[in-house]
Amino acid sequence: MKHDLLTAAEAGQVLRTSGAAVRALIRRGRLKGDLYGNRWLIKRSELQKIQDQRKKNLTPLLQKRNMA
């Protein structure tokens, strides 16, 4: 049985990115997560929303900022 809550590192594996990128998505408001102690926990259903959006838009999770 799959767990409903995942750590940032586990969420990163699901999204094929890093835990740091997952935490950045949370900070930017693109992914909902709850902080328990010093650990972010993300609902699997929230990851599904990101995956669906990713398929729909075909955009990367984190867009690089224009450094001009």
Accessible surface in RSA format (square Angstrom, percent):
REM  Atomic radii and reference values for relative SASA: ProtOr
REM  Chains: A
REM  Algorithm: Lee & Richards
REM  Probe-radius: 1.40
REM  Slices: 20
REM RES _ NUM      All-atoms   Total-Side   Main-Chain    Non-polar    All polar
REM                ABS   REL    ABS   REL    ABS   REL    ABS   REL    ABS   REL
RES MET A   1   231.09 119.7 148.89  98.5  82.20 195.7 125.58 106.8 105.52 139.8
RES LYS A   2   150.91  73.6 134.46  82.5  16.45  39.2  86.49  77.9  64.42  68.6
RES HIS A   3   134.75  73.6 131.24  91.2   3.51   9.0  84.32  86.9  50.43  58.7
RES ASP A   4   109.64  76.8 104.30 103.8   5.33  12.6  28.72  67.6  80.92  80.7
RES LEU A   5    79.24  44.1  67.49  48.3  11.75  29.5  67.49  47.4  11.75  31.6
RES LEU A   6    11.05   6.2  10.73   7.7   0.33   0.8  11.05   7.8   0.00   0.0
RES THR A   7    25.02  17.8  24.92  25.3   0.10   0.2  21.53  28.9   3.48   5.3
RES ALA A   8     5.66   5.2   4.66   7.2   1.00   2.3   4.66   6.6   1.00   2.7
RES ALA A   9    62.72  57.7  56.62  87.4   6.10  13.9  57.77  81.4   4.95  13.1
RES GLU A  10    77.61  44.6  76.47  57.8   1.14   2.7  25.24  48.8  52.37  42.8
RES ALA A  11     0.00   0.0   0.00   0.0   0.00   0.0   0.00   0.0   0.00   0.0
RES GLY A  12     0.18   0.2   0.00   N/A   0.18   0.2   0.18   0.5   0.00   0.0
RES GLN A  13   142.35  79.6 121.66  88.9  20.69  49.3  44.87  95.5  97.48  73.9
RES VAL A  14    53.55  35.2  35.17  31.8  18.37  44.3  42.99  37.4  10.56  28.6
RES LEU A  15     0.20   0.1   0.00   0.0   0.20   0.5   0.20   0.1   0.00   0.0
RES ARG A  16   215.74  90.6 183.21  93.4  32.54  77.5  65.71  89.8 150.03  90.9
RES THR A  17    46.76  33.3  20.75  21.0  26.01  62.0  16.67  22.4  30.09  45.5
RES SER A  18    60.70  51.3  49.89  66.6  10.81  24.9  48.68 103.7  12.02  16.8
RES GLY A  19    13.80  17.0   0.00   N/A  13.80  17.0   4.17  11.5   9.62  21.6
RES ALA A  20    58.08  53.4  52.90  81.6   5.18  11.8  53.97  76.0   4.11  10.9
RES ALA A  21    12.67  11.7   9.08  14.0   3.59   8.2  12.11  17.1   0.56   1.5
RES VAL A  22     0.00   0.0   0.00   0.0   0.00   0.0   0.00   0.0   0.00   0.0
RES ARG A  23    89.35  37.5  89.35  45.5   0.00   0.0  22.01  30.1  67.34  40.8
RES ALA A  24    12.99  11.9  12.71  19.6   0.27   0.6  12.99  18.3   0.00   0.0
RES LEU A  25     0.00   0.0   0.00   0.0   0.00   0.0   0.00   0.0   0.00   0.0
RES ILE A  26    18.37  10.5   8.24   6.1  10.13  24.4   8.24   5.9  10.13  27.5
RES ARG A  27   173.83  73.0 135.07  68.9  38.76  92.3  72.25  98.7 101.58  61.6
RES ARG A  28   115.33  48.4  80.63  41.1  34.70  82.6  43.17  59.0  72.17  43.7
RES GLY A  29    65.29  80.5   0.00   N/A  65.29  80.5  31.81  87.3  33.48  75.0
RES ARG A  30    86.57  36.3  65.26  33.3  21.31  50.7  44.84  61.3  41.73  25.3
RES LEU A  31     7.49   4.2   0.55   0.4   6.94  17.4   3.89   2.7   3.59   9.7
RES LYS A  32   142.54  69.5 136.58  83.8   5.97  14.2  92.45  83.2  50.09  53.4
RES GLY A  33    21.34  26.3   0.00   N/A  21.34  26.3   3.48   9.5  17.86  40.0
RES ASP A  34    72.59  50.8  70.02  69.7   2.57   6.1  11.72  27.6  60.87  60.7
RES LEU A  35    98.25  54.7  70.45  50.4  27.80  69.9  70.45  49.5  27.80  74.8
RES TYR A  36   126.40  59.0 115.73  65.8  10.67  27.8  84.13  63.2  42.27  52.1
RES GLY A  37    76.76  94.7   0.00   N/A  76.76  94.7  46.42 127.4  30.34  68.0
RES ASN A  38   145.50 100.3 113.46 109.6  32.04  77.1  40.85  98.3 104.65 101.1
RES ARG A  39   142.29  59.7 139.55  71.1   2.74   6.5  36.21  49.5 106.08  64.3
RES TRP A  40    62.54  25.1  59.41  28.8   3.13   7.4  43.94  23.4  18.60  30.2
RES LEU A  41    36.56  20.4  35.18  25.2   1.38   3.5  35.18  24.7   1.38   3.7
RES ILE A  42     0.14   0.1   0.00   0.0   0.14   0.3   0.14   0.1   0.00   0.0
RES LYS A  43   113.13  55.2 111.63  68.5   1.50   3.6  54.53  49.1  58.60  62.4
RES ARG A  44    70.49  29.6  69.31  35.3   1.18   2.8  43.90  60.0  26.59  16.1
RES SER A  45    66.19  55.9  55.58  74.2  10.60  24.4  49.70 105.8  16.48  23.1
RES GLU A  46    21.42  12.3  21.09  16.0   0.33   0.8   2.95   5.7  18.48  15.1
RES LEU A  47     1.21   0.7   1.21   0.9   0.00   0.0   1.21   0.8   0.00   0.0
RES GLN A  48    86.57  48.4  86.01  62.9   0.56   1.3  37.87  80.6  48.70  36.9
RES LYS A  49   117.62  57.4 110.55  67.8   7.07  16.8  81.35  73.2  36.27  38.6
RES ILE A  50     6.76   3.8   6.05   4.5   0.72   1.7   6.16   4.4   0.60   1.6
RES GLN A  51    43.64  24.4  42.78  31.3   0.86   2.0   7.56  16.1  36.07  27.4
RES ASP A  52    72.48  50.8  66.81  66.5   5.67  13.4  29.36  69.1  43.12  43.0
RES GLN A  53    73.27  41.0  69.08  50.5   4.19  10.0  24.59  52.3  48.68  36.9
RES ARG A  54    75.83  31.8  71.16  36.3   4.67  11.1  27.80  38.0  48.02  29.1
RES LYS A  55   152.20  74.3 135.64  83.2  16.56  39.4  92.10  82.9  60.11  64.0
RES LYS A  56   175.96  85.8 141.56  86.9  34.40  81.9  95.34  85.8  80.62  85.9
RES ASN A  57    73.98  51.0  52.62  50.9  21.36  51.4  12.58  30.3  61.40  59.3
RES LEU A  58   154.58  86.1 122.80  87.9  31.78  79.9 129.42  90.9  25.16  67.7
RES THR A  59    48.28  34.3  42.81  43.4   5.46  13.0  37.38  50.2  10.89  16.5
RES PRO A  60    82.79  60.3  71.42  65.1  11.36  41.3  81.35  67.2   1.43   8.9
RES LEU A  61    12.29   6.8   8.91   6.4   3.38   8.5   9.43   6.6   2.85   7.7
RES LEU A  62    53.68  29.9  39.83  28.5  13.85  34.8  39.85  28.0  13.83  37.2
RES GLN A  63   109.66  61.3  98.96  72.3  10.69  25.5  30.18  64.2  79.48  60.3
RES LYS A  64   199.44  97.3 167.54 102.8  31.89  75.9 117.12 105.4  82.32  87.7
RES ARG A  65   176.00  73.9 157.12  80.1  18.88  45.0  60.79  83.1 115.21  69.8
RES ASN A  66   136.11  93.9  99.93  96.6  36.18  87.1  42.03 101.2  94.08  90.9
RES MET A  67   173.09  89.6 135.54  89.7  37.55  89.4 130.53 111.0  42.56  56.4
RES ALA A  68   128.80 118.4  51.92  80.1  76.88 174.9  88.78 125.0  40.02 106.0
END  Absolute sums over single chains surface
CHAIN  1 A     5411.3       4402.5       1008.8       2840.5       2570.8
END  Absolute sums over all chains
TOTAL          5411.3       4402.5       1008.8       2840.5       2570.8
